Structure formats: C-alpha cells, structure tokens
Amino acid sequence: MIPLGLIIVIVIADVFTDKSSQLGPLLIVAPAVTASFAGPRLTGLMGALAVAGQILSALAEGTGITAGLQIQVVGLAVVSGFLVALRAVRDLRERQLAQTRSIAAAAQEVLIRPLPKRCGSLRIATDYIAAELEARVGGDLYAAARADRATRVIIGDVRGKGLLVIKDTSLLLGAFHGSAYRNLSLPHMAIHLGNAMYWSWAGAADDDPEAGESFVTVLLLDFPDHVGHVETISCGHPPPLLMHDGEVSALDARSPGLPLGITVPSEDQYVVDTFPFEVGDVLLLYTDGVIESASPNGTFYPLTKRMAAWGGTGGPEHLVRFVHEDLLRHAQGPLGDDAALIAIQRLPERAE
C-alpha cells in the first residue's frame, strides 16, 4: 500500500503543479521501496504502475507523448527492470542460505545431540552459544553415555570452527561412544580418542596442510552411580568448577595431558584425578570460549566469581541460563569464540 500510495501522490502532485516542475521521475521511488521488502513480481507490478502513472500524468496535463516523456518512460522501465532482477537474485540467495542453514542445523543435531536431563543419578543441563549469530555448527562438542552403572561425559573444543570441523567432531564423538560402551577405563579411552584423531589428521596431511596443526582439547569424566566422587582426565582442557556448600573451586588436574591429536598417545600420558562430588553438588563444565570472552575494555569473563554469585539456587538449568545471560552482558556483543556449558548435579538415591 505504501508504494501504491506514493505513485498516486506523485501523479496527482505532478498534474496540479506547474508544468515546468517534472515530478514524474520521482515515481522510481515506488518500485525501489517495494524491492526492499517484496518479491520480484510485486516489484515488477509497481514498476509497471509507475510507468503507467508517468504516462497518465502527461496525458492529464495535455502535453501528449513527447520525446522527453518517452525518454523518462524508458528510463523508468529500465531501472524498474534492474530492480526486479536484483530482487530475484536476492530471493535466490536467501533460499540457498536458508537451505544451507537447515543442513547445518540438521548436522548439529546429529553430531551434538542434546544431553539427557536425567542420566543415572545425575541431573544435567546444557547450553551452546555460537560466536556467529547465524552459526549452527562450531568446534565445541559434548556427549554423555551410560556404561556399567556409571555415566561418562566428554566436553571438548576442536581447533577451528564452522563446517570444516564437522568431520573431526563426528570422528571424535563416534570414538567416544564406542569406547564408552566397551567400558574402557578413562586412560584407555583417552588413548583411543587420541589415536583416532592423530592418525586421522596424519592421513589427511598431504591434502590439508593445516591438518598437521590440528588438535582438540578434551575433558573426560566418569560419574559412578551412588558414589560420592567423580573421576576426570584432562587433555589440555580448562578445569571444571565445583560448587559445594555455596563455595566454588576449580578441579585442577595434577598432571594434565596434551590435547588430542598432537602426538601418538602413550600409556603414561593421561592421569586419572578423583574429586569429591556429593549429593547436591553442582559441577560446571565449559569450553575456553567462556573464559576467553572479553568485555569491550579487554577484561576476560570471571567465570569462577560469577558462578559464586549464582548462589546455587534453581539447579543446573538455572545455572547455565544465568551464565549465558551474564556472559552476553559481559561481552556486550557477539562472542569471539563458540562457548559450550554443561551443568551437572548429583541427586540423592531416592530421586531416581
């Protein structure tokens, strides 16, 4: 209605103003405005109406079809045609982009499946914050699996981002699920994952020069049922944060291993650490996109301090929502890297 109203107003103004004032060329505004929000058909219709309005105003003034009018009509038609073509190309690209986004979203759902809200004696909540607003696939990953009366969890960060890391993420998660279901010990699981990534990148070195520089930081965790502790292995990943009785502490590894894929893993490279994890405790796992998120003045996000400010109310779902919102306020804009969060709370036996 707005472009149509513009045509009517311009034609009427052109008819009732002095003949020395030529308002007809302003009719190009109508198809130009239409192209900003409508498709090529409606844009073409407004262009045709603009041309008709140009001719109608000339006839109403009694000037007839002059050479000057013909030039104006041809110019108006040509510009309208360009606007129609531009809108058609834009619509085609928008459809292609929508298809690409849907494929990326499907890949994300297949690769990074949502963790169950309940797994054994654990209550789990997750969150994924993409660095790019339209991104659906990034280098951050997580998964959980049940095996032999225990829950095994992995969180990691593959070097790189976007569609290029889909293959690496798929390989690592497949290796994790396979080793978890085979009930491998945590050290042997780390070795299995390390071999999978190292030899995959070694085999791709000839075709991909950057494959030799690829790696993935990983944190492996084992939560035995009805036991008040958690076992961890860190492969260059940031330490989890534990909230116990309102106090927050980092579970630093005694001897963290190298990120996976840098070297061939050895038997003595990965050390299991055991930490208390009692009923009601909350464990927060995260990727470096959280702690490396900087404010406009360059201050990194103080995750430990902010988790303490959370207060422990509302459970893991409330914690990840609190950190998500607080992190975006701290960054005051898009994050510099993807960020993943997993909050895990141990439940009492009667809650199962």
C-alpha positions in Angstrom: 0.0 0.0 0.0 2.9 2.4 0.7 4.4 2.2 -2.8 0.9 2.4 -4.4 0.2 5.5 -2.3 3.5 7.1 -3.4 2.5 6.6 -7.0 -0.9 8.2 -6.5 0.5 11.1 -4.6 3.3 11.8 -7.1 1.0 11.6 -10.1 -1.6 14.0 -8.5 1.2 16.4 -7.5 2.7 16.3 -11.0 -0.7 17.1 -12.6 -1.5 20.0 -10.3 1.9 21.6 -10.2 3.4 24.0 -12.7 4.4 22.3 -16.0 7.9 23.4 -15.5 8.2 21.1 -12.5 8.7 17.5 -13.6 7.8 15.2 -10.8 7.4 12.1 -12.9 10.9 10.8 -12.4 10.2 10.5 -8.7 7.9 7.6 -9.5 11.0 5.3 -9.4 10.7 5.5 -5.6 7.7 3.1 -5.7 9.5 0.1 -7.2 12.6 0.9 -5.2 10.7 0.8 -1.9 8.9 -2.3 -3.0 12.1 -4.2 -3.8 13.3 -3.6 -0.2 10.6 -5.9 1.3 8.7 -7.7 -1.5 9.5 -10.2 -4.2 10.2 -9.6 -7.9 6.6 -9.9 -9.0 5.3 -7.2 -6.8 8.3 -5.1 -7.6 7.6 -5.5 -11.3 4.0 -4.6 -10.8 4.9 -1.4 -9.0 7.3 -0.6 -11.8 4.6 -1.1 -14.4 2.2 1.1 -12.4 4.9 3.8 -12.1 5.3 3.8 -15.9 1.6 4.0 -16.3 1.4 6.8 -13.8 4.1 8.7 -15.7 2.1 8.4 -19.0 -1.2 9.2 -17.2 0.2 12.4 -15.7 1.5 13.6 -19.1 -1.9 12.9 -20.7 -3.7 14.7 -17.9 -1.5 17.7 -18.3 -2.3 17.7 -22.1 1.3 17.6 -23.2 0.9 14.3 -25.0 3.6 11.8 -25.8 6.7 13.9 -26.3 10.3 12.8 -26.8 11.2 13.9 -23.3 8.3 11.7 -21.9 9.5 8.8 -24.0 13.0 9.1 -22.5 11.6 9.3 -19.0 9.3 6.2 -19.5 12.2 4.2 -21.0 14.5 5.2 -18.1 11.8 4.3 -15.6 11.2 0.9 -17.2 14.9 0.1 -17.4 15.6 1.0 -13.7 12.4 -1.0 -12.7 13.7 -4.0 -14.7 17.1 -3.8 -12.8 15.2 -3.7 -9.5 13.2 -6.8 -10.5 16.3 -8.7 -11.5 18.2 -7.6 -8.3 15.2 -8.8 -6.1 15.1 -12.1 -8.0 18.8 -12.7 -7.4 18.4 -11.8 -3.7 15.5 -14.2 -3.3 17.5 -17.0 -4.9 20.4 -16.3 -2.5 18.1 -16.2 0.5 16.6 -19.6 -0.4 20.1 -21.0 -0.8 21.1 -19.6 2.5 18.0 -21.0 4.2 18.8 -24.4 2.8 22.4 -24.2 4.0 21.3 -23.2 7.5 18.8 -26.1 7.6 21.5 -28.5 6.6 23.9 -27.1 9.2 21.2 -27.3 11.9 20.5 -30.9 11.0 24.2 -31.7 11.1 24.4 -30.0 14.5 21.5 -32.0 15.9 23.0 -35.3 14.6 26.5 -34.6 15.9 25.9 -32.7 19.1 22.8 -34.4 20.4 21.2 -32.8 23.4 22.3 -34.5 26.7 19.5 -36.1 28.7 18.1 -34.1 31.5 18.5 -37.2 33.8 21.2 -39.7 33.4 21.7 -42.2 36.2 22.0 -40.3 39.4 22.8 -37.0 37.6 20.7 -34.0 36.6 22.1 -32.3 33.5 21.6 -29.0 31.7 23.5 -27.8 28.6 23.8 -24.7 26.6 25.6 -23.7 23.3 26.4 -20.1 22.4 27.5 -19.6 18.9 30.1 -16.9 18.2 28.3 -16.0 14.9 24.6 -15.3 15.2 23.7 -17.5 12.3 26.1 -20.3 13.1 24.8 -23.8 13.8 28.0 -25.8 13.8 31.1 -25.0 15.7 34.2 -26.6 17.1 32.8 -27.2 20.6 31.4 -30.6 21.4 29.9 -32.7 24.2 28.3 -36.0 24.8 27.2 -38.4 27.5 26.9 -42.2 27.7 25.8 -44.8 30.2 28.1 -47.7 30.8 28.4 -50.3 33.7 26.4 -48.3 36.3 28.2 -45.1 35.6 27.7 -42.0 33.4 30.5 -40.9 31.2 30.7 -37.4 29.8 33.0 -35.7 27.3 33.4 -32.0 26.6 35.9 -30.7 24.1 36.9 -28.0 21.6 38.3 -28.9 18.1 40.6 -26.3 16.6 38.8 -24.3 14.0 35.1 -23.5 13.6 32.2 -23.9 11.2 31.7 -26.7 8.6 35.4 -27.5 8.4 35.3 -29.2 11.9 32.2 -31.4 11.2 34.4 -34.4 10.2 36.7 -34.1 13.2 33.8 -33.6 15.6 32.0 -36.6 14.1 35.1 -38.8 14.4 35.8 -37.8 18.0 32.2 -38.3 19.2 32.0 -41.7 17.4 35.2 -42.8 19.1 33.9 -41.6 22.5 30.6 -43.5 22.2 32.4 -46.7 21.0 34.9 -46.7 23.8 32.3 -45.8 26.5 30.1 -48.7 25.5 33.1 -51.0 25.6 33.7 -50.0 29.2 37.2 -48.9 28.6 39.0 -47.2 31.5 39.4 -43.5 31.3 43.1 -43.7 30.4 42.4 -46.2 27.7 39.5 -44.1 26.5 41.8 -41.1 26.2 44.4 -43.2 24.3 41.7 -44.5 21.9 40.4 -40.9 21.2 44.0 -39.7 20.8 44.8 -42.4 18.3 41.6 -41.7 16.3 42.4 -38.0 16.0 46.1 -38.3 15.4 46.0 -40.9 12.7 43.0 -39.2 11.0 44.9 -35.9 10.8 48.2 -37.6 9.8 46.4 -39.3 6.9 45.0 -36.0 5.7 48.3 -34.1 6.0 49.0 -34.4 2.2 45.6 -33.0 1.2 45.2 -30.5 4.0 48.4 -28.5 5.1 46.6 -27.4 8.3 45.8 -31.0 9.4 49.3 -31.3 10.9 48.5 -28.4 13.2 45.1 -29.6 14.3 44.2 -30.7 17.9 41.3 -30.9 20.3 41.2 -30.2 24.0 39.1 -32.7 25.9 37.9 -33.3 29.4 36.7 -36.9 30.2 34.6 -37.5 33.3 33.3 -40.7 34.9 30.4 -40.5 37.4 29.9 -43.8 39.2 26.4 -44.3 40.5 25.8 -43.9 44.2 29.4 -43.0 44.8 30.3 -39.5 46.1 33.2 -38.7 43.7 34.0 -38.0 40.0 37.0 -39.3 38.0 38.5 -37.0 35.4 41.2 -36.8 32.8 42.2 -33.5 31.3 43.6 -33.3 27.8 44.6 -29.7 27.8 41.0 -28.6 28.6 40.0 -25.9 31.2 39.2 -27.4 34.6 35.6 -27.9 35.7 34.2 -25.8 38.6 32.6 -27.4 41.6 30.0 -25.7 43.8 29.9 -27.4 47.3 28.0 -25.8 50.2 28.0 -22.5 48.3 31.8 -22.5 47.7 33.2 -22.6 44.2 36.5 -24.3 43.5 38.4 -25.4 40.3 39.1 -29.1 40.0 42.7 -28.7 38.6 44.3 -31.8 37.2 47.5 -32.9 38.9 49.2 -33.7 35.6 47.1 -32.6 32.6 47.8 -34.4 29.3 48.4 -32.9 25.9 45.5 -32.1 23.7 44.5 -35.0 21.5 46.0 -35.3 18.0 49.3 -33.6 18.7 51.3 -36.8 19.3 50.7 -40.5 19.4 49.3 -41.1 22.9 51.2 -43.3 25.3 50.2 -45.4 28.4 51.6 -43.0 30.9 50.4 -39.7 29.3 47.0 -39.5 31.0 46.5 -39.5 34.7 43.1 -40.0 36.4 42.2 -37.5 39.1 39.4 -38.2 41.7 37.5 -35.4 43.3 34.6 -35.5 45.8 31.2 -35.0 44.2 28.4 -35.4 46.7 24.7 -35.2 46.6 23.6 -31.6 45.9 27.0 -30.6 44.5 27.0 -28.9 41.1 29.7 -29.3 38.5 30.1 -26.8 35.7 32.0 -27.8 32.5 32.8 -25.3 29.8 34.9 -24.5 26.8 37.5 -21.8 26.5 35.1 -19.6 24.6 33.5 -18.8 28.0 36.6 -17.8 30.0 38.3 -16.1 27.0 35.3 -13.9 26.3 36.4 -10.3 26.7 34.5 -7.2 27.6 34.9 -4.0 25.5 37.7 -2.9 27.8 39.6 -6.2 27.4 38.6 -7.9 30.7 38.1 -11.7 30.5 34.9 -13.2 31.9 35.5 -14.1 35.6 33.6 -17.4 35.5 34.6 -18.6 39.0 33.4 -15.3 40.6 30.2 -15.2 38.6 29.3 -18.8 39.4 29.8 -18.0 43.1 27.4 -15.1 42.6 24.8 -17.5 41.2 24.2 -18.8 44.7 23.3 -22.4 43.9 19.5 -22.0 43.6 17.4 -23.4 40.8 19.5 -26.3 39.8 21.7 -26.8 36.7 19.1 -25.4 34.3 19.2 -22.1 36.2 23.0 -22.1 36.3 23.5 -22.4 32.5 20.8 -19.8 31.9 22.5 -17.5 34.4 25.9 -17.8 32.9 24.6 -17.5 29.3 22.9 -14.2 30.1 25.7 -12.9 32.3 28.3 -13.8 29.6 26.5 -11.9 26.9 26.1 -8.8 29.2 29.9 -9.0 29.9 30.8 -9.3 26.2 28.3 -6.6 25.1 28.1 -8.2 21.7 28.9 -11.4 19.8 31.5 -13.7 21.5 34.9 -14.2 19.9 34.6 -18.0 20.0 31.8 -20.6 20.4 31.0 -21.4 24.0 29.5 -24.6 25.5 28.3 -25.1 29.0 27.3 -28.3 30.9 26.0 -28.1 34.5 25.7 -31.5 36.4 24.2 -32.0 39.8 24.3 -35.3 41.8 20.9 -36.3 43.0 20.0 -38.4 46.1 19.2 -42.0 45.5 15.6 -41.6 46.3 15.2 -39.1 43.4 15.9 -41.8 40.8 
